[in-house]
Amino acid sequence: MHQQIRDGERNRISGFLWYLFDVMTLWTIPNHLTEWEVRRLQKMGQHALP
């Protein structure tokens, strides 16, 4: 990314938006993992009950 900005293939705004998108998606990963774990535990609990 940095090389492309230096070479003029990308402008600084697209680089900033790419990093912003990257930060925002990584920011939500813990929430997605927690939701996945809760759904998995709920499914396991339903199978364990008679």
Buried (B, 14 or more C-beta within 10 A) or exposed (E): EEEEBEEEEBEEEEBEEEEEEEEEEEEEEEEEEEEEEEEEEEEEEEEEEE
